[in-house]
Amino acid sequence: MKAIYFFIALLFVSFANAQFNNIATYRYGRTTGKLPALSYGLGEDRLGGAKLGYIDTNVLLKIIDSTKNMYTVQLSKFHTAYLDKSFVKADSASPLKKPFYLTSSFIAKGDSLYDYVNINLEEKLPYKTWMELSPSKIMVDVYGVQSNTNWVTQLSSLKEVKQVYYNQVEDDVCRITIELKHQQHWGYSAAYRGKTLVIKVKRTPKLLDIRKLRVAIDAGHGGTNTGTGGVNFSTVEKEYTLLFAKALEKSLKKLGVKQIIMTRKTDTTFDNKDRILWLQEQQPDLLIALHLNSSANPAIKGVSTYYNHIGFKPLTSSILKRMLEIKLDEFGNIGHFNFALNAPTNFPNCLVEIAFLSNVDDEKRIAKPLFHTQVAKQIQLGIVDWLKTVK
């Protein structure tokens, strides 16, 4: 009997030591690098696995575990996420081990170009943002905080933000709701200014005329990134996406669009993250990314459009509808797509996978200059249709 009691006591001590060790071995780090992104899990695909979204640099993270390439970070009591180790730096300052931090007052105001929602915090903490519809909202979850916000100031200089409010949805998760005045999302960004999380909200353009907008066109791949290949004609994706991009540029110029931004005009290497950062600096009103699809099944063919954020779906739907008029098969309108150039929330964006290079019939069409002109025209019409619905 004594041996049994001793064994139970030993198990209890071992369990206690394990618990103590788990508590004692976590450490802090901060985000670093180009566009650090929090992932939901360790799942992988060719696009890198599902992500909560990009977050700012120098955000405080509590690291509780790791795999070969990823850290597990504790966002809040009931939420964890994963971050590539290359985007984490050690935090030598060793911040106080608080169970949570506090929010303070919020202020929402505008300037001549944008609306801003300023969320004041004690520390640069991880967050997640997303869009909602009917009514249009920007949602923000800040992790590791308890609310001490006793007023939310909203100034008359706001043009797009209708109202701002928050809820403490969990013990250490504060959810901020930013309701918008218009149904169409035109984009926003989230970044820290000091310890204030600033949501910068883009307003609806004054003139919803394609000729007055800044339209960005991305010719997929390029340089060392060749993309996929064709079946019979040695067609290389990077070469033909550039031809389609130039056809779209020509079509828009003919229509009277003055401000066209091309991510590349030649066969040059341009990393997708660098494209995103560059496009964010250019501040387009919308982005069209052009690619050619491929499948292991040679029978699959057709056109598809893609979005990540629900607020940008209407643009992709309008373009797909127009593309189907030139007798392409429908591969679909695909959401939550984890492609780099669909990831920015800064501006409406649409990825168009024009047709399949792996399909003989589609490849024949892709190779013809007349098809480039047709595709450019249909994308242009799709944008115009979308703008009409926005009005």
VOKOLVO-202522 format. One line per 8 residues: number of its first residue (from 1); for each residue x negated, z negated, y of C-alpha. Coordinates in steps of 0.5 Angstrom, whole numbers, plus 2048, in hexadecimal, padded with zeros to 3 digits. Each point is the difference from the previous one (the first is absolute). Layout:
BEGIN
NUM	X,Z,Y; ...
//
This chain:
BEGIN
1	800,800,800; 7FA,7FE,805; 7FD,807,7FE; 807,803,802; 800,7FC,807; 7F9,802,801; 801,808,7FF; 806,7FF,805
9	7FC,7FD,805; 7FB,805,7FF; 805,806,801; 803,7FC,807; 7F9,800,803; 7FE,807,7FE; 806,802,803; 7FF,7FC,806
17	7F9,803,801; 802,807,7FF; 806,7FF,806; 7FA,7FD,804; 7FC,806,7FF; 805,805,801; 801,7FC,807; 7F9,7FF,802
25	7FD,807,7FE; 805,804,805; 7FC,803,806; 802,804,806; 7FE,807,803; 802,805,805; 802,807,800; 7FB,805,802
33	7FF,807,800; 804,807,801; 808,7FE,7FF; 800,7FA,7FB; 806,801,7FC; 803,7FA,7FC; 803,802,7F9; 806,7FE,7FC
41	7FC,7FF,7F9; 7FA,803,7FC; 804,806,7FE; 7FC,807,801; 802,807,801; 7FC,806,803; 803,7FE,807; 7FD,7F9,7FF
49	806,7FB,7FE; 806,7FE,804; 7FF,7FC,806; 803,7FB,805; 7FC,804,806; 7FA,800,804; 7FF,7FA,804; 7FB,7FF,806
57	7F9,7FE,7FF; 7FD,7F8,801; 807,7FE,7FD; 7FF,7F9,7FC; 800,800,7F8; 801,7FB,7FB; 7FC,803,7FA; 802,7FD,7FA
65	7FE,804,7FA; 7FC,807,7FF; 800,806,7FB; 7FA,805,800; 802,803,807; 806,7FC,802; 801,7F9,803; 806,7FD,7FF
73	803,7FD,807; 805,7FA,801; 804,802,805; 805,7FB,800; 803,7FB,7FB; 803,805,7FC; 7FD,806,802; 7F9,803,7FE
81	7FD,807,801; 7FA,804,7FE; 7FB,803,805; 7FA,804,7FE; 7F9,7FC,800; 7FD,805,805; 805,7FE,805; 7FE,7F9,800
89	7FB,7FC,804; 7FE,7F8,7FF; 803,7FC,805; 7FA,7FB,802; 804,7FC,805; 804,7FD,7FA; 806,7FF,804; 804,7F9,7FF
97	804,800,7F9; 807,800,803; 806,801,7FC; 803,804,805; 7FF,802,807; 805,800,806; 803,806,804; 802,7FE,807
105	804,804,805; 801,808,800; 801,805,806; 802,807,800; 7FF,804,805; 7FE,808,802; 7FC,804,804; 800,807,803
113	7FF,803,7F8; 802,7FA,7FB; 803,7FA,7FE; 7FD,7FA,7FE; 802,7FA,7FC; 7FA,7FB,800; 801,7FB,7FA; 7FB,7FA,802
121	7FD,7FC,7FA; 7FA,7FB,7FF; 7FC,805,7FC; 800,807,7FE; 804,800,7FA; 802,805,7FB; 806,804,801; 805,805,7FD
129	804,805,804; 806,805,7FE; 805,804,803; 808,7FF,7FF; 806,805,802; 807,7FF,802; 7FE,7FD,805; 7F9,802,801
137	7FB,7FA,7FF; 7F9,7FE,800; 7FF,7FA,7FB; 7FA,7FC,800; 7FE,7FA,7FB; 7FA,7FC,802; 7FE,7FC,7FB; 7FD,7F9,800
145	804,7FD,806; 805,7FC,802; 804,801,806; 7FF,7FC,806; 803,806,804; 805,7FD,805; 801,806,805; 800,807,7FF
153	7FF,803,807; 803,807,801; 7FF,804,806; 804,806,803; 7FA,804,800; 802,801,7F9; 802,808,7FE; 800,800,7F9
161	801,7F9,7FD; 807,7FD,800; 7FF,7F9,7FE; 7FB,7FC,7FD; 801,7FA,7FB; 7FD,7FC,7FA; 802,7FC,7FA; 7FB,7FB,7FC
169	802,804,7F9; 7FB,7FB,7FC; 7FD,7FA,802; 7FA,804,802; 802,807,801; 803,802,807; 804,806,801; 801,804,806
177	805,805,801; 7FF,805,806; 807,804,801; 7FF,807,803; 805,803,805; 800,807,7FC; 801,802,7F9; 7FA,804,7FF
185	7F9,7FC,7FF; 7FB,804,805; 7FA,7FB,7FD; 7FC,7F9,801; 7FA,7FD,7FF; 7FE,7F9,7FF; 7F9,7FD,802; 7FE,7F9,802
193	7FE,7FF,808; 7FC,7FA,7FF; 805,7FB,7FC; 806,804,802; 803,805,7FB; 802,806,804; 805,805,7FE; 800,806,804
201	806,804,800; 800,807,802; 806,803,804; 805,806,7FF; 7FD,806,803; 803,801,807; 801,807,7FE; 802,802,7F9
209	7FE,807,800; 7FA,802,7FB; 7FD,804,806; 7FF,7F9,803; 7FD,7FC,7FA; 7F9,7FF,7FE; 800,803,7F9; 7FA,7FE,7FB
217	7FF,805,7FA; 7FC,7FE,7FA; 7FD,805,7FC; 7FE,7FC,7F9; 7FA,7FF,7FD; 7FA,804,803; 7F8,800,7FF; 7FE,7FC,7FA
225	807,7FE,7FE; 803,807,7FE; 806,7FE,7FD; 804,803,7FA; 7FF,807,7FD; 804,806,7FE; 801,803,7FA; 7FF,808,801
233	7FD,801,806; 7FB,7FB,801; 804,7FD,806; 7FD,7FA,803; 804,7FB,803; 7FC,7FE,806; 7FF,807,802; 808,802,800
241	802,7F9,803; 7FC,802,806; 803,807,800; 807,7FD,800; 7FE,7FB,806; 7FE,806,804; 806,804,7FF; 804,7FA,802
249	7FC,7FF,806; 801,807,802; 808,7FF,7FF; 800,7FA,804; 7FC,803,806; 804,807,7FF; 806,7FB,801; 7FD,7FD,806
257	7FD,7F9,7FE; 7FA,7FF,804; 7FD,7F9,7FD; 7FE,802,7F9; 7FB,7FB,7FC; 7FC,803,7FA; 7FD,7FB,7FC; 7FB,806,7FE
265	7FF,807,802; 7FB,802,7FB; 7FD,7FE,7F9; 7FE,7FA,802; 7FF,7F9,7FC; 805,7FB,804; 801,7F9,7FC; 808,7FE,800
273	7FE,7F9,803; 7FD,804,806; 805,805,800; 805,7FA,801; 7FC,7FC,805; 7FF,807,804; 807,801,800; 802,7F9,803
281	7FB,802,805; 804,806,802; 807,7FD,800; 804,806,7FD; 807,800,800; 801,802,7F9; 7FB,802,7FB; 801,806,7FA
289	7FB,7FF,7FB; 7FF,807,7FB; 7FE,800,7F9; 801,804,7FA; 802,7FC,7F9; 7FE,801,7F9; 803,7FD,7F9; 7FD,800,7F9
297	807,804,7FE; 7FF,807,803; 808,801,800; 801,7FB,806; 800,803,806; 803,800,807; 800,7FC,807; 800,7F9,801
305	800,7FB,807; 7FD,7F9,800; 801,7FA,804; 7FD,7F9,7FF; 805,7FC,806; 807,801,7FF; 801,801,808; 7FC,806,7FF
313	804,803,7FA; 805,804,805; 7FA,805,802; 7FE,801,7F9; 807,802,7FE; 801,805,805; 7FA,803,7FF; 802,800,7F8
321	807,803,801; 7FC,806,804; 7FB,801,7FB; 805,801,7FB; 803,806,804; 7FA,805,7FE; 802,7FF,7F9; 7FB,7FB,7FD
329	802,7FB,7FB; 801,7F9,802; 7FC,7FB,7FD; 803,7FB,805; 7FF,7FB,806; 7FC,7FA,7FE; 800,7F9,803; 7FB,7FA,800
337	7FA,806,7FF; 7FA,7FC,800; 7FC,806,803; 7FB,7FE,806; 803,804,805; 807,7FE,7FE; 7FD,7F9,801; 800,7FF,808
345	806,7FD,804; 7FE,803,806; 803,806,800; 806,804,7FC; 7FC,804,7FA; 802,805,7FB; 7FB,802,7FA; 802,807,7FE
353	7FE,802,7F9; 802,807,801; 800,803,7F9; 7FC,7FF,7F9; 7F9,803,7FF; 801,7FF,7F9; 806,804,7FF; 7FF,808,800
361	806,802,804; 7FE,7FB,805; 7F9,802,801; 802,807,801; 804,7FE,806; 7FB,7FB,802; 7FB,806,801; 804,804,804
369	7FF,800,808; 807,802,801; 802,7F9,7FC; 7FC,7FC,805; 804,803,806; 806,7FE,7FC; 7FE,7F9,7FE; 7FE,7FF,808
377	806,802,802; 805,7FC,7FC; 7FC,7FA,801; 801,801,808; 807,801,7FF; 800,7FA,7FC; 7FD,7FC,805; 805,803,805
385	806,7FE,7FC; 7FD,7F9,7FF; 800,7FF,808; 807,803,801; 802,7FA,7FB; 7FC,7FB,804; 804,802,807
//
